[in-house]
């Protein structure tokens, strides 16, 4: 089992102008303490369940480029970029540039998009049918892969078009950066993972649901002639930790005013047991969505990660 960290909230102090410095400190700490992955949320406004819409948010790819320049080993990603936010040819260029800056440490996390209010605020068309957005995502990935590998790309799809497009410099990673497709839709999204993805991320689900979704992915891989074992399976959620039940109760009370406590809230021993179940279900990379709780990060390093070394 490998471990990563994810920023879902940039609000780490009273001064929003210090948001990047806080993220820089976190990614450097994560790199030095054995985490292999660090991702940032790619949204223009905060999403429901994490914070208020007015909460300060850094633009994901700009922040990722900055983090690439101040790290050396850790893999960097967006978790995730919605297909509707950027022309995919432009996204291919942005991602290639971040891969160059990081010297080959980028994973492109991409999804179909869901947050209609955000689309409306920023003037992006929001196809109401999820199936349309998933098809857009698949076509965008096809275009991006071509632009990363071809000297010039001509592509005329149903949704996206480029003509004799140049992308230089190419990404550093060979043959290309990996693509993580985010979501657990059984009919279309997991089929897209089997066809185009190097990794998947199952954002939601208990152990039984994760096991079921991975079984669906395996069947899609079999149908596509794809090696199921070649796809990295990941899961992201918040882990709010304390050493014993009394400390957990105190932490619940202290943090309750900041909104609902999502994800896992419990003791280290309970977390170790649950993570073992995720591992047995087939998860390769467990990503801790940071709630700006330093104790949880430290307990992850001191008490949880050694159990899975």
Residue pairs with C-beta under 8 A, 6 or more apart in sequence:
1 275
1 278
1 279
1 283
1 284
1 285
1 286
1 308
2 36
2 37
2 284
2 285
2 286
3 34
3 35
3 36
3 37
3 285
3 286
3 287
3 288
3 300
3 304
3 305
3 308
4 30
4 35
4 36
4 37
4 38
4 39
4 75
4 234
4 236
4 285
4 286
4 287
4 288
5 26
5 27
5 30
5 35
5 37
5 38
5 39
5 287
5 288
5 290
5 297
6 38
6 39
6 40
6 41
6 79
6 236
6 287
6 288
6 289
6 290
7 23
7 26
7 38
7 39
7 40
7 41
7 290
8 41
8 50
8 238
8 289
8 290
9 46
9 50
9 51
9 55
9 290
9 291
9 292
10 16
10 19
10 22
10 23
10 55
10 56
10 57
10 58
11 19
11 51
11 55
11 56
11 292
12 18
12 19
12 22
12 23
12 292
13 22
16 56
19 56
19 58
20 58
20 63
20 66
23 40
23 58
23 63
23 67
24 66
24 67
24 70
26 38
26 290
26 297
27 38
27 67
27 70
27 71
27 74
27 76
28 70
28 71
29 297
30 38
30 74
31 38
31 71
31 72
31 73
31 74
33 301
34 301
34 305
35 74
36 74
36 75
36 285
37 74
37 75
37 77
37 107
37 234
37 285
37 287
38 67
38 71
38 74
38 75
38 76
38 77
39 76
39 77
39 78
39 79
39 109
39 236
39 287
40 58
40 60
40 63
40 64
40 67
40 77
40 78
40 79
41 47
41 57
41 60
41 78
41 79
42 60
42 61
42 78
42 79
42 80
42 81
42 82
42 85
42 109
43 57
43 60
43 115
43 118
44 57
44 59
44 85
44 118
44 121
44 122
45 53
45 54
45 55
45 57
45 115
45 117
45 118
45 121
46 52
46 53
46 54
46 55
46 57
47 115
47 118
49 260
49 262
50 259
50 262
51 259
53 117
60 78
60 81
61 78
61 81
61 94
61 95
61 98
64 76
64 77
64 78
64 98
64 106
65 97
65 98
65 101
67 76
68 76
68 98
68 101
68 102
68 105
68 106
69 101
71 102
71 105
73 105
74 105
75 105
75 106
75 107
76 98
76 102
76 105
76 106
76 107
77 106
77 107
77 108
77 109
77 180
78 108
78 109
78 110
79 109
79 180
79 182
79 201
79 236
79 287
80 109
80 110
80 111
80 180
80 182
80 201
81 91
81 108
81 109
81 110
81 111
82 110
82 111
82 112
82 113
82 114
82 115
83 110
83 111
83 112
83 113
83 133
83 136
83 137
83 140
84 113
84 119
84 124
84 125
84 126
84 127
84 133
84 136
85 113
85 122
85 124
86 94
87 160
88 139
88 140
88 141
88 143
88 144
88 160
89 143
89 144
89 147
89 153
89 160
89 162
89 165
89 167
91 108
91 140
91 144
92 143
92 144
92 147
92 148
92 167
93 147
93 167
95 106
95 108
95 144
95 171
95 177
96 147
96 148
96 167
96 169
96 170
96 171
96 177
98 106
99 105
99 106
99 171
99 172
99 173
99 177
100 169
100 171
100 172
102 172
103 172
104 171
104 172
104 173
104 177
106 171
106 173
106 177
107 177
107 178
107 179
107 180
107 198
107 199
108 144
108 177
108 178
108 179
108 180
109 180
109 182
109 201
110 137
110 140
110 141
110 179
110 180
110 181
110 182
111 137
111 181
111 182
111 183
112 130
112 133
112 134
112 136
112 137
112 183
112 189
113 119
113 126
113 133
113 137
116 126
119 125
119 126
120 126
127 133
127 136
130 185
130 188
131 188
134 185
134 188
134 189
134 192
135 158
135 159
135 188
136 159
136 160
137 181
137 192
138 192
138 195
138 196
139 157
139 158
139 159
139 160
140 159
140 160
141 179
141 181
141 192
141 196
141 197
142 155
142 157
142 196
143 153
143 155
143 157
143 160
143 162
144 179
145 176
145 179
145 196
146 153
146 155
147 153
147 162
147 165
147 167
148 167
148 170
148 171
148 176
148 177
149 170
149 175
149 176
151 166
152 164
152 165
152 166
153 162
153 164
153 165
153 167
154 162
154 163
154 164
154 165
155 161
155 162
155 165
171 177
178 198
178 199
178 232
179 196
179 197
179 198
179 199
180 197
180 198
180 199
180 200
180 201
180 232
180 234
181 189
181 192
181 193
181 196
181 197
181 199
181 200
181 201
182 200
182 201
182 203
183 189
183 201
183 203
184 190
184 202
184 203
184 204
184 205
184 209
184 213
186 213
186 216
190 200
190 213
190 216
190 217
190 220
191 220
191 224
193 200
193 217
193 220
193 231
194 217
194 220
194 221
194 223
194 224
194 226
194 231
195 220
195 224
195 226
197 231
198 230
198 231
198 232
199 231
199 232
199 233
199 234
199 285
200 217
200 231
200 232
200 233
200 234
201 234
201 235
201 236
201 287
202 210
202 213
202 214
202 233
202 234
202 235
202 283
203 235
203 236
203 237
205 213
205 235
207 274
207 277
207 278
207 281
210 235
210 278
210 281
210 282
210 283
211 281
211 282
214 233
214 281
214 282
217 228
217 231
217 233
218 228
220 226
221 227
221 228
221 231
222 228
232 284
232 285
233 282
233 283
233 284
233 285
234 283
234 284
234 285
234 286
234 287
235 278
235 283
235 285
235 286
235 287
236 287
236 288
236 289
237 262
237 263
237 264
237 287
237 288
237 289
238 261
238 262
238 263
238 264
238 288
238 289
238 290
238 291
239 263
239 264
239 271
239 288
239 289
239 296
239 300
240 251
240 255
240 261
240 263
240 264
240 265
240 266
240 291
240 293
240 296
241 264
241 266
241 267
241 268
241 271
241 293
241 295
241 296
241 299
241 300
241 304
242 248
242 250
242 251
242 266
242 267
242 268
242 295
242 299
243 267
243 268
243 299
243 303
244 267
245 267
247 267
248 265
248 266
248 267
251 265
251 293
251 295
252 261
252 265
255 261
255 291
255 293
263 289
264 270
264 271
264 274
268 299
268 303
268 304
271 304
272 303
272 304
272 307
275 286
275 304
275 307
275 308
276 307
276 308
278 286
279 286
279 308
288 296
288 297
288 300
290 296
290 297
